[in-house]
Amino acid sequence: LTPISGALKYLYDKVFLRRSREVENDYDFILDDKGRLTDAIFSHHRDVEIFGEDADPDIHCFFYNIFDNPAISKKAAIRKLSKFPKEETIVRGKGHFLFISGMVYPGFSDHLHVIPNFNDWYTGDTQQFYTLYAAIDPHPRVPHAVLFLAVSVDGTKYLVDDLYTDCNAQDLVTAIKVKCRGRIPELILIDPMAYTPDPSTKSCLATDLIDFGLDDPFPIPASKDKARGILRCQQLLAPAETSGKPGVYVTENCTNFRREITRYSWDDWRKHDRNTKGPKLEAVKKDDHFMENFYRLILADPQYIDPVTEDDVRAEYRAQQSVGRSPVTGY
């Protein structure tokens, strides 16, 4: 769904203006091609499929924003927008829905970022044009989360698969190798906590994974600089000014990643604190396993590595990734 300038100028016979379903006495308004209200239908018609697989192909959907209003000039619209909070300015000025205002990645959308699954990164002669990376967020109480990223020869990044499974270390290694589809990752990142030794046995999860075969390459502690990582991911998700294309794409089979990113929101203070404190500058620490993997992969600055020169640069590249980091904290 993309804002279309002047969309109501004699392009459509009628326009359905849908209100939020949470509003009491919900209505569907019908406007004519000049924006005049011609009818109002009660909310029992609100479940009519307007877009989706079962939608009428003759029904076109788009965002209509303040600049498409013929009654006010662009200068007046800008003046009006300056009086609203940032989130509402986005809604009125760009046609975005208000419910994304508290999201960490409001710019993510299926329309822009999600692409069909493809096998070029692991089959035939084309696999040499992609370099694979992986990030692991293990957890003792909830399923382990693993995210796989491929970088093409032109530098474009693709999240090509994810893994969300509740299993022991040995089975996790097997599942990761299955997802790699015969490819050897250039780098495997893991939550630094996986390198925290058990006080009694002196062993840790990372070494268990290595012992069970995750040793080519072995996982290294990832960065925990979440604030910087979120900024980098936001920048990567934003479409480029020249091409209009984002810096990262997500394949359809990354269902767990897509579920988390569309629900990943900023945390707020409790109600009794809101009058004395500003916005809480932290993301909600819940259902964020793939979000952790996402920013850790991006902070590692994944690049395409030519297979011909891979042996020459691998040692130097991995050394650069771990410069200045503690093997325990990841900082």
N, C-alpha and C positions, 0 to 999 in steps of 0.2 A: 504494500500500500504506500503510495508516494503522493505528496502534495502536487496538485495539478493547477497551475495558475489559470484563472478564468474558467474553471471547469463547468460552471453553471451557465456560461454564455451560449445558449442555444445548442448545447451538446446533448442534453438529456431532457426528456419530457417531464419527469418527476424525480424527486430526490427524497429518500427516506432518511430522516434524522433520528438516530437511535439514542435514547437516553440510557443511563445506567440502570441495571436491573434492581439495584438496591434502593432506588428512589421509589417512594410510595406513590401509588396511582400512576404507574408508568404509562407512557404514551409513545406511539410511533407517529411522528409528524410527517405529512407529505407536503412538499413545497413544489411550486412550479418552476419553470426554467429561469424566472427572474427573482426567485427567493421568496415569493409570497406564499403564505400559509393557505392551503386550499382545503385541507381536511385533517382530521385527527382520528386515529384508530386506537381503541383501547388495547391494553397490554396483552390480551389473549391472542393477539396476532404477532407477538414479539418473537416467537420461536420459529418463524418462517426462515428457511435457510437462505441467507443472502450471499454468503460466500462459503466455499468448501466444495467437497466432491459432489454433493447433491444439489448444489446451487444452480439457479437458472443462468445459463451462460450469457444471456442478454442483460443481466444485472451487473453493472459496473460499480466497483467500490473504490473509494479514494478518500483522502483526508482533505477537508476544506478548512482553511485557516483565515485569519483576519485579513490577510492581504488579498483574498479573493472576494472580499466584500466591496461591491461597486459603490456603496454609499459613502465610503470614506477614502481619503487619499492615502498614499503610502506614508507621507510625512505624519499625518494624523494617527495612522496605525502604529507607527514607531513611538510616537509620543504616548499613546495609550499603553503600549506594552511596557514602557519604562516604569509604570506605576505598579506593576505586578511582581510578585516573588519570582525567582528564577524558574521554578518548576512550572508555574502557571504561564510564564512567558513562553516556555517551550511549547506548551499545549496550544496557546492561542496563536503563536507565531509560526509554528511548524506543523501543527495538526497532530501532535503526538498525544497519546492518551495520558491522563493525569495519574493513572495507577502506577506508571513506571517511575514516578518522581523519587521514590525512595530506593530504587534499585541501584546496585553497584555498577551494573553494566546495562544502562537503559538503551544504549545504542544497538544492542544485539537483537537481531530479528531473523526469523527463518527466511524471509524474502531476500535478505542481503547476504547472509552468511552460510546458510545450509545448502549443501549441494548433494547430488546423488553419490552413492558409494562408487568408488573406482578402484581398480586393481593394478594400475600402472606402477604403483610404488613397490609392488612385490612380485610381479610376474614378467617374464620375458625380458627383452632387451631394454624395456623402458625403466626397469627398476634401478638401473645405474644412474638415472637422472633424479633420484630421490635419496635423501639421507634420513634415517629413522632415529627418533629419540623416544624415551619413555620416562615417566615419572610415577613413583609409587608412594601412596599414602596408606601405610598399614595401620591396622587398629585391632586391639584385642577384643573389643565388645561388638563392633559393627563390621560389616564386610570390608575387605581391603579394596582400595580404589587404585586403578592404574590407568593412565592416560597415554596415548600414543600419538606422536606428532611426526609428520614427514615434511621435509623442506625440499622443494623442487630446485632445479638448477637455476631458475630465475629468481630464487629467494622467497617465493611465495610459501607460506606455511599452511599446512593442512592437518587438522585433528582428524585422524583417519579411523580411530577405534578407541573404545574404552572397555574396561573390565571392572566388574563389581561383584566380588565373590567372597563368601565366608568359608575359609578353608585353612589348613595348616601350611607351614612354610614350604614343604615339599610340593604340595598340590598347587600352591601359588606360583612357584617357579615353572611348573608344567604348563599352567594356564597362560602365563606370560609368553612362553615360547610358542604356544599355539597361536596366540594373537599376533606375534611377530611374523608369522607365515614364512619362516625360513630366513628372514632378514636378521642381521646382527645389528642391534642399535649402536649408534655412534657413542651414545651417552645414556646411562640409566641413573636417574636421580631418585633419592629416597628421603623421606622425612628424617631429619637429624636424630630424632628420638630413637630411630631404629638402631643407632650406634651406641645408645646408652647401655652400658653393661649391667647385667644382673648382679646385685651385690654378692649373692651366694655362689653362683656358677662362673661369674666373670665373662659369660658369653652374652651375645646380643642377637637380635633378629637379623640384622644385616649379615652377620657372619653365618647364621643358619642358612640364609638364602644362597650365600656364596657356596657353602658346603653342599647344598642340594643342586648346584649346577648353574646358578646365576653368576657366572664368573667371567663371561666374555661379552661385554666388559663387566666388571663388578660394580655394584651400585655405590655411588658417592653421595655424601650428605648434600642436600639441597639448601638453597638460601631460605631464610625465614623473614626476609625484608618484605613483609606483606604490603605495606603502604606503597613502596616503590614499585612492587610487582603489579599492583592494581593499576597504577598510573600507566605503566608500560602496556598492560593489556587493553586498557581503555583506548590508548593511542593506536594500538594495532587493530582494534575492532572498528575504528572510525574509518569511513571511506576517504580515500585520497582526493584532494581537491581537483587534481587534473584528470584522473581516470575514473573516479567515483567508485573504485574497488577497494575493499578492505585488505588488510595485510594478513588476515588469517581466515580460512574457511573451515567449516565443520561438516563432516559427512553425516548422512542421515542415520547411520547405525550408532552414532554416539548418543544414544538415548539418555544415558545417565548424566552425561555432561550437559546436554540440552535441558534436562529437567532442573538441574541445579542452577544454571546460569540465569534461567528465567525466574528464579525464586530468590536469588542471592541479593539480600537487601542490607541497608545500613542499620545499625543498631540505634536505639533511642534510649534516653534516660527514662526512668520511671516517672509517672505522672506528677508526683509531688515535687520533682526536681525540675520540671520543665520551665518554670518561671525564673529560675536562678541560674540555669546552665544552658549553654548553647548546644548545637547539634553534637551528638556523640560521633567522633570521627573513627569509628570502627565498624567492620562488617559483622553481622550476626554469626556467632560461632556455632553454627548448626547446619548439618547437611551441606558442608562446604569442602568435601574431600576432593572433588574434581576441580573446584576453584583453587584449592591449594596447589594441586598439580599443575594447573594452568599457569599461574603466575611464576611458579618455580621453573617451568620449562622456558618461559619467555625470558626470565632473568638470566638464564644460562646462555642466552644469545645463540640459539641454534642456527647453524649455517649449513649450506650444502657443501659436502666434502666429496671431491672427485675421487672415485675408487682407485684411480691410478696412483694418486699421491697420498692416499689415506694413511698408509703405514708411516710416511714421513712426518705427517702433521698430527697424528693422533696423540702421541705423547705430549707434544707441546700444547695442543689444544686443551687436553684434560688438565694439564698443569695450570693453565690460565684460569680455568673454571674454579679451581680450588684455592687460588691465591688469597691469603688473608683470612681464611675461614677456619674456625675451630671444628674438628671432626665431631664434636659433641653437639654444639649449639647451631652450627651452620652459618654463623655470622662471620 
